[in-house]
Amino acid sequence: MNAPILKLSLIITINFNYKYLNMASRYREQQRERALTLINNGHSIFDGATGGKVFRKEGREYILLDGMKNLFPSIREEAIEYFTENKISWWGGFSPSGHVLSSQIACLNHLFFVRNDLDAVLSLLKVINPKK
């Protein structure tokens, strides 16, 4: 590949990566701010938990002191039992993460309650692939 084409290719790649990473960072920050508002206002979604757990040597307001309260109350006990019985690891430790942006917690909170409902699961999958 000649030098001008290689240079153009690198510029395009760098610009694309910067734009993508910048969008991802903005979204993550928006969600973090949204969660902080919920925590600081004592919203019931976190069952009264407060933030400030130490992570990477600093207290982080977006990490709940009690990670159990990051799971919806209606699934909390059953999800803990399910993970224990099936020897599933919790991200970052031995119990649910208090990190309010945890993808593992988000998946559990959104999908755990439908796992035994075949119709609900099929409805969700049809959104992803309506042909089946």
NUVEXTI-41754 format. One record per residue: residue number from 0; residue in three letters; x, y, z of N, C-alpha, C in turn. Coordinates in pm, 1 decimal, decimal comma. Layout:
// residues N
> NUM; ALA; X; Y; Z; X; Y; Z; X; Y; Z $
...
// end
This chain:
// residues 132
> 0; MET; 85,8; -116,9; 0,0; 0,0; 0,0; 0,0; 90,6; 123,5; 0,0 $
> 1; ASN; 56,8; 220,9; -87,4; 144,6; 338,1; -92,2; 118,7; 430,1; 27,3 $
> 2; ALA; 214,0; 517,1; 53,3; 213,3; 599,2; 174,2; 90,1; 689,4; 186,8 $
> 3; PRO; 47,3; 762,7; 80,3; -71,4; 849,3; 96,4; -199,0; 770,8; 131,0 $
> 4; ILE; -216,5; 652,9; 70,8; -335,4; 572,5; 99,4; -329,4; 518,6; 241,5 $
> 5; LEU; -211,8; 475,0; 283,4; -194,5; 426,3; 419,7; -223,5; 537,8; 520,5 $
> 6; LYS; -171,9; 658,1; 491,5; -194,7; 772,1; 580,5; -344,1; 804,6; 589,3 $
> 7; LEU; -413,3; 805,7; 474,7; -556,7; 832,7; 472,2; -633,0; 725,5; 549,1 $
> 8; SER; -592,4; 600,4; 530,4; -656,2; 489,7; 600,1; -640,4; 504,2; 751,7 $
> 9; LEU; -521,8; 541,9; 796,1; -497,6; 562,2; 939,4; -580,9; 678,2; 993,6 $
> 10; ILE; -590,3; 786,2; 917,3; -669,5; 901,6; 961,0; -815,9; 863,5; 975,6 $
> 11; ILE; -869,6; 790,8; 878,0; -1009,5; 747,4; 883,4; -1031,8; 656,2; 1003,5 $
> 12; THR; -941,7; 560,8; 1024,5; -953,5; 467,3; 1136,7; -948,4; 541,5; 1270,1 $
> 13; ILE; -854,2; 632,4; 1285,0; -840,9; 708,0; 1410,0; -965,3; 792,6; 1433,3 $
> 14; ASN; -1013,6; 860,9; 1330,5; -1133,7; 944,1; 1345,8; -1254,7; 859,8; 1382,8 $
> 15; PHE; -1271,5; 743,4; 1319,5; -1384,4; 656,4; 1350,4; -1375,3; 607,9; 1494,8 $
> 16; ASN; -1257,2; 559,7; 1533,3; -1239,1; 509,1; 1669,7; -1262,4; 619,2; 1772,5 $
> 17; TYR; -1213,8; 739,2; 1746,1; -1233,8; 850,3; 1839,4; -1382,1; 882,3; 1852,1 $
> 18; LYS; -1450,8; 889,5; 1737,5; -1593,7; 921,0; 1740,8; -1670,3; 813,4; 1817,0 $
> 19; TYR; -1640,6; 685,8; 1790,7; -1709,3; 575,9; 1858,2; -1682,1; 578,2; 2007,5 $
> 20; LEU; -1556,4; 591,7; 2045,4; -1520,4; 593,2; 2187,1; -1580,2; 715,0; 2257,0 $
> 21; ASN; -1583,7; 826,4; 2188,1; -1641,3; 947,0; 2245,8; -1791,4; 929,4; 2268,8 $
> 22; MET; -1861,6; 866,6; 2172,4; -2004,8; 840,8; 2188,7; -2028,6; 745,8; 2305,5 $
> 23; ALA; -1948,1; 639,2; 2313,1; -1962,7; 541,2; 2420,8; -1937,0; 607,3; 2555,7 $
> 24; SER; -1836,9; 692,9; 2562,1; -1805,3; 761,1; 2687,0; -1917,8; 855,6; 2727,9 $
> 25; ARG; -1974,0; 927,7; 2631,9; -2084,9; 1019,3; 2663,6; -2204,8; 940,4; 2715,2 $
> 26; TYR; -2236,6; 829,7; 2649,5; -2350,1; 748,0; 2693,1; -2327,0; 694,7; 2833,9 $
> 27; ARG; -2207,8; 641,9; 2857,8; -2175,5; 587,3; 2990,4; -2187,6; 696,7; 3096,7 $
> 28; GLU; -2137,0; 815,7; 3066,4; -2145,3; 925,8; 3162,6; -2289,3; 970,2; 3185,6 $
> 29; GLN; -2370,3; 970,5; 3080,9; -2512,0; 1005,9; 3096,2; -2581,8; 906,0; 3188,7 $
> 30; GLN; -2553,3; 778,3; 3168,5; -2615,7; 675,3; 3251,9; -2565,6; 682,8; 3395,7 $
> 31; ARG; -2439,1; 713,2; 3412,5; -2383,1; 726,9; 3547,4; -2450,9; 843,8; 3620,8 $
> 32; GLU; -2466,0; 955,9; 3551,5; -2531,6; 1072,5; 3611,6; -2677,3; 1042,1; 3644,8 $
> 33; ARG; -2743,0; 971,1; 3556,9; -2883,3; 933,3; 3580,8; -2894,2; 846,1; 3706,8 $
> 34; ALA; -2804,3; 747,5; 3717,9; -2804,9; 659,5; 3834,4; -2771,7; 736,2; 3961,7 $
> 35; LEU; -2675,9; 828,5; 3953,9; -2640,6; 908,9; 4071,0; -2759,3; 990,9; 4119,5 $
> 36; THR; -2836,3; 1043,9; 4027,0; -2956,0; 1119,0; 4064,3; -3053,4; 1029,4; 4139,9 $
> 37; LEU; -3072,2; 906,4; 4089,3; -3162,2; 812,2; 4156,3; -3110,8; 777,0; 4296,7 $
> 38; ILE; -2981,4; 752,6; 4306,6; -2922,7; 718,0; 4436,7; -2937,2; 835,8; 4533,1 $
> 39; ASN; -2897,7; 953,8; 4488,0; -2899,3; 1072,2; 4575,1; -3040,0; 1114,0; 4616,9 $
> 40; ASN; -3138,7; 1081,2; 4534,7; -3277,2; 1114,4; 4568,9; -3344,6; 1002,8; 4647,8 $
> 41; GLY; -3269,1; 898,0; 4680,3; -3323,6; 787,8; 4759,6; -3431,7; 709,7; 4686,7 $
> 42; HIS; -3420,1; 703,3; 4554,3; -3522,4; 632,8; 4474,9; -3532,3; 486,9; 4518,0 $
> 43; SER; -3652,5; 435,5; 4517,3; -3677,0; 298,8; 4564,1; -3612,4; 191,9; 4476,0 $
> 44; ILE; -3570,7; 228,1; 4354,8; -3510,9; 127,9; 4265,3; -3386,3; 64,8; 4327,6 $
> 45; PHE; -3314,1; 142,0; 4411,3; -3196,0; 88,0; 4478,7; -3226,1; 50,8; 4623,2 $
> 46; ASP; -3352,1; 43,1; 4655,9; -3394,9; -6,9; 4787,2; -3327,2; 67,0; 4902,5 $
> 47; GLY; -3310,6; 198,0; 4886,3; -3253,1; 280,6; 4992,8; -3102,4; 274,9; 5006,1 $
> 48; ALA; -3034,1; 208,7; 4914,6; -2888,1; 196,8; 4923,8; -2821,3; 330,8; 4896,6 $
> 49; THR; -2703,9; 345,4; 4952,7; -2623,7; 465,3; 4927,1; -2498,0; 426,2; 4851,8 $
> 50; GLY; -2442,4; 522,2; 4780,5; -2320,3; 498,6; 4704,5; -2198,5; 538,6; 4784,6 $
> 51; GLY; -2083,0; 512,7; 4726,3; -1958,5; 553,8; 4788,3; -1860,1; 441,6; 4814,2 $
> 52; LYS; -1887,6; 323,4; 4762,5; -1796,8; 210,7; 4786,3; -1661,1; 238,4; 4719,8 $
> 53; VAL; -1556,6; 192,8; 4785,7; -1421,4; 211,5; 4733,6; -1398,1; 115,3; 4616,3 $
> 54; PHE; -1351,0; 172,3; 4507,5; -1318,1; 97,4; 4387,1; -1194,4; 162,6; 4327,4 $
> 55; ARG; -1090,3; 83,6; 4307,4; -962,8; 135,2; 4257,7; -911,5; 249,6; 4345,9 $
> 56; LYS; -917,1; 225,2; 4474,2; -862,0; 312,1; 4578,5; -936,8; 443,6; 4598,8 $
> 57; GLU; -1055,0; 458,4; 4539,1; -1133,2; 580,7; 4558,9; -1278,2; 546,6; 4586,0 $
> 58; GLY; -1341,1; 625,9; 4669,6; -1484,0; 610,4; 4691,5; -1559,2; 655,7; 4567,6 $
> 59; ARG; -1649,0; 572,8; 4519,4; -1723,9; 604,3; 4397,3; -1871,9; 612,4; 4431,1 $
> 60; GLU; -1929,9; 726,8; 4410,2; -2070,9; 748,1; 4444,7; -2165,8; 662,4; 4363,2 $
> 61; TYR; -2121,3; 614,4; 4248,3; -2205,7; 531,3; 4161,5; -2191,3; 382,0; 4191,5 $
> 62; ILE; -2119,2; 349,2; 4297,5; -2108,4; 209,6; 4339,8; -2173,5; 197,6; 4477,3 $
> 63; LEU; -2279,4; 119,2; 4483,4; -2355,9; 104,5; 4606,4; -2273,4; 34,4; 4713,7 $
> 64; LEU; -2288,5; 80,2; 4836,6; -2219,3; 15,9; 4948,1; -2270,2; -127,1; 4967,2 $
> 65; ASP; -2396,7; -149,0; 4941,1; -2456,9; -282,0; 4953,1; -2496,0; -330,3; 4813,1 $
> 66; GLY; -2409,9; -411,4; 4752,7; -2432,9; -460,2; 4617,0; -2560,4; -541,6; 4601,1 $
> 67; MET; -2606,2; -604,4; 4707,9; -2730,6; -682,5; 4700,2; -2847,1; -593,7; 4657,3 $
> 68; LYS; -2842,1; -467,3; 4697,7; -2952,0; -376,2; 4665,5; -2946,5; -326,3; 4521,4 $
> 69; ASN; -2846,9; -372,0; 4447,7; -2839,6; -340,9; 4305,1; -2930,4; -436,4; 4225,6 $
> 70; LEU; -2969,3; -546,0; 4287,4; -3065,1; -639,6; 4226,4; -3205,9; -599,6; 4267,9 $
> 71; PHE; -3300,9; -612,8; 4175,1; -3440,3; -583,2; 4210,4; -3482,6; -674,8; 4324,9 $
> 72; PRO; -3556,0; -620,4; 4422,2; -3597,8; -700,4; 4537,0; -3672,8; -828,1; 4498,6 $
> 73; SER; -3750,9; -823,2; 4390,5; -3831,7; -939,7; 4353,2; -3749,8; -1057,5; 4301,3 $
> 74; ILE; -3625,2; -1034,5; 4261,6; -3541,3; -1144,7; 4211,7; -3420,9; -1171,4; 4300,1 $
> 75; ARG; -3396,6; -1085,8; 4396,4; -3272,3; -1087,3; 4474,7; -3238,3; -1225,0; 4531,2 $
> 76; GLU; -3324,4; -1280,3; 4613,2; -3293,1; -1407,9; 4679,4; -3278,6; -1522,5; 4579,7 $
> 77; GLU; -3368,7; -1527,0; 4483,2; -3365,2; -1635,8; 4386,0; -3241,7; -1627,3; 4296,3 $
> 78; ALA; -3201,9; -1506,1; 4258,5; -3082,7; -1488,9; 4175,7; -2957,0; -1531,8; 4251,3 $
> 79; ILE; -2947,7; -1495,2; 4378,3; -2833,2; -1535,1; 4461,8; -2828,1; -1687,8; 4470,5 $
> 80; GLU; -2941,8; -1748,0; 4497,2; -2950,0; -1893,7; 4507,6; -2911,8; -1960,2; 4374,8 $
> 81; TYR; -2960,7; -1906,7; 4264,7; -2931,3; -1961,0; 4132,0; -2781,4; -1956,9; 4104,1 $
> 82; PHE; -2718,5; -1844,1; 4132,9; -2574,0; -1831,1; 4110,3; -2496,8; -1928,7; 4199,1 $
> 83; THR; -2538,6; -1942,0; 4323,5; -2470,0; -2032,4; 4415,8; -2483,1; -2176,8; 4369,8 $
> 84; GLU; -2605,2; -2220,1; 4340,1; -2629,5; -2359,0; 4298,5; -2558,0; -2394,5; 4169,0 $
> 85; ASN; -2547,8; -2299,5; 4078,4; -2487,2; -2325,9; 3948,3; -2341,1; -2282,4; 3938,8 $
> 86; LYS; -2284,2; -2244,2; 4054,4; -2143,4; -2205,2; 4063,0; -2107,0; -2098,1; 3959,5 $
> 87; ILE; -2192,5; -1997,6; 3949,5; -2170,4; -1885,3; 3858,4; -2099,4; -1775,1; 3936,5 $
> 88; SER; -1995,4; -1721,2; 3877,6; -1918,5; -1615,7; 3943,6; -1986,4; -1480,8; 3928,1 $
> 89; TRP; -1973,9; -1402,0; 4031,5; -2018,4; -1263,2; 4025,5; -1902,4; -1180,9; 3973,4 $
> 90; TRP; -1932,7; -1083,7; 3889,2; -1828,0; -996,9; 3838,3; -1762,8; -924,9; 3955,5 $
> 91; GLY; -1633,5; -934,8; 3962,6; -1558,3; -860,0; 4062,1; -1560,8; -914,1; 4203,5 $
> 92; GLY; -1614,4; -1034,6; 4225,2; -1613,0; -1083,6; 4361,9; -1705,1; -1200,1; 4386,9 $
> 93; PHE; -1752,9; -1208,1; 4511,0; -1831,5; -1322,7; 4555,9; -1977,7; -1289,1; 4580,9 $
> 94; SER; -2017,3; -1167,3; 4544,3; -2155,4; -1124,4; 4563,9; -2189,4; -1023,7; 4454,1 $
> 95; PRO; -2316,2; -989,3; 4440,2; -2353,9; -894,4; 4335,1; -2277,3; -762,3; 4346,6 $
> 96; SER; -2237,6; -711,0; 4232,9; -2164,9; -584,4; 4229,1; -2257,4; -468,8; 4264,6 $
> 97; GLY; -2202,8; -373,6; 4334,8; -2277,3; -252,2; 4364,5; -2263,5; -148,3; 4253,9 $
> 98; HIS; -2182,1; -179,4; 4152,5; -2159,8; -86,0; 4041,7; -2290,0; -73,1; 3963,5 $
> 99; VAL; -2348,0; 46,5; 3963,7; -2480,7; 63,2; 3903,6; -2478,9; 53,0; 3751,8 $
> 100; LEU; -2361,2; 47,5; 3689,8; -2352,2; 29,4; 3544,8; -2307,2; -112,0; 3508,5 $
> 101; SER; -2312,6; -204,0; 3603,8; -2271,2; -342,1; 3579,7; -2362,9; -409,5; 3477,3 $
> 102; SER; -2303,7; -462,3; 3371,7; -2383,5; -530,7; 3268,7; -2441,0; -660,9; 3323,9 $
> 103; GLN; -2369,2; -728,0; 3413,9; -2420,0; -852,2; 3471,4; -2546,5; -824,1; 3552,9 $
> 104; ILE; -2542,9; -719,9; 3632,5; -2659,4; -683,5; 3713,3; -2774,0; -639,4; 3623,0 $
> 105; ALA; -2743,4; -563,2; 3519,9; -2847,8; -516,9; 3427,1; -2916,8; -635,4; 3360,6 $
> 106; CYS; -2839,1; -733,7; 3316,6; -2898,3; -853,2; 3253,9; -2989,5; -926,4; 3351,5 $
> 107; LEU; -2943,5; -943,2; 3472,9; -3026,3; -1011,0; 3573,5; -3154,0; -933,5; 3600,5 $
> 108; ASN; -3142,8; -804,4; 3621,3; -3260,0; -723,7; 3653,6; -3362,3; -721,6; 3540,0 $
> 109; HIS; -3315,3; -732,0; 3417,2; -3406,6; -725,7; 3303,4; -3454,6; -861,9; 3254,0 $
> 110; LEU; -3375,6; -965,7; 3274,4; -3408,3; -1093,8; 3211,7; -3430,7; -1211,0; 3306,5 $
> 111; PHE; -3382,5; -1202,7; 3428,9; -3389,8; -1318,2; 3518,6; -3533,1; -1364,0; 3542,2 $
> 112; PHE; -3624,1; -1271,5; 3558,9; -3762,3; -1307,9; 3592,1; -3836,4; -1375,0; 3477,3 $
> 113; VAL; -3786,9; -1363,4; 3353,9; -3858,3; -1426,1; 3241,2; -3797,7; -1560,1; 3199,5 $
> 114; ARG; -3691,0; -1601,9; 3262,6; -3618,3; -1720,0; 3216,4; -3702,4; -1847,5; 3214,6 $
> 115; ASN; -3805,1; -1857,2; 3295,7; -3890,1; -1976,3; 3298,7; -4021,8; -1958,8; 3223,5 $
> 116; ASP; -4037,8; -1846,4; 3156,9; -4160,0; -1816,3; 3082,7; -4129,5; -1826,4; 2933,4 $
> 117; LEU; -4157,6; -1943,9; 2875,2; -4123,4; -1970,8; 2735,4; -4182,2; -1866,7; 2641,1 $
> 118; ASP; -4306,1; -1828,8; 2660,1; -4369,7; -1730,6; 2571,8; -4298,9; -1595,6; 2579,0 $
> 119; ALA; -4262,8; -1553,7; 2698,6; -4192,8; -1425,7; 2714,9; -4055,7; -1430,6; 2647,3 $
> 120; VAL; -3983,6; -1540,5; 2666,1; -3851,3; -1555,7; 2605,2; -3863,0; -1553,9; 2452,9 $
> 121; LEU; -3960,3; -1627,0; 2398,5; -3978,6; -1629,3; 2253,6; -4018,1; -1492,3; 2200,5 $
> 122; SER; -4099,0; -1419,3; 2274,9; -4137,0; -1283,2; 2233,2; -4015,2; -1192,6; 2227,1 $
> 123; LEU; -3927,1; -1203,5; 2326,0; -3804,7; -1123,8; 2324,8; -3715,9; -1160,0; 2206,2 $
> 124; LEU; -3703,1; -1290,2; 2179,3; -3619,4; -1334,0; 2068,9; -3676,4; -1292,4; 1933,9 $
> 125; LYS; -3808,2; -1288,1; 1922,9; -3871,0; -1246,6; 1796,3; -3843,6; -1100,5; 1765,0 $
> 126; VAL; -3819,9; -1020,7; 1865,4; -3781,6; -882,1; 1842,6; -3645,6; -877,0; 1774,5 $
> 127; ILE; -3557,6; -967,8; 1815,5; -3422,2; -973,3; 1759,0; -3424,2; -1035,2; 1619,9 $
> 128; ASN; -3502,5; -1143,9; 1604,5; -3510,3; -1214,1; 1476,1; -3656,5; -1249,1; 1446,6 $
> 129; PRO; -3729,1; -1157,9; 1381,6; -3872,3; -1179,8; 1359,4; -3902,7; -1290,9; 1260,9 $
> 130; LYS; -3804,5; -1342,2; 1187,5; -3829,1; -1446,1; 1086,4; -3852,3; -1583,2; 1146,0 $
> 131; LYS; -3813,9; -1603,7; 1268,7; -3825,8; -1737,9; 1330,7; -3943,5; -1742,9; 1424,1 $
// end
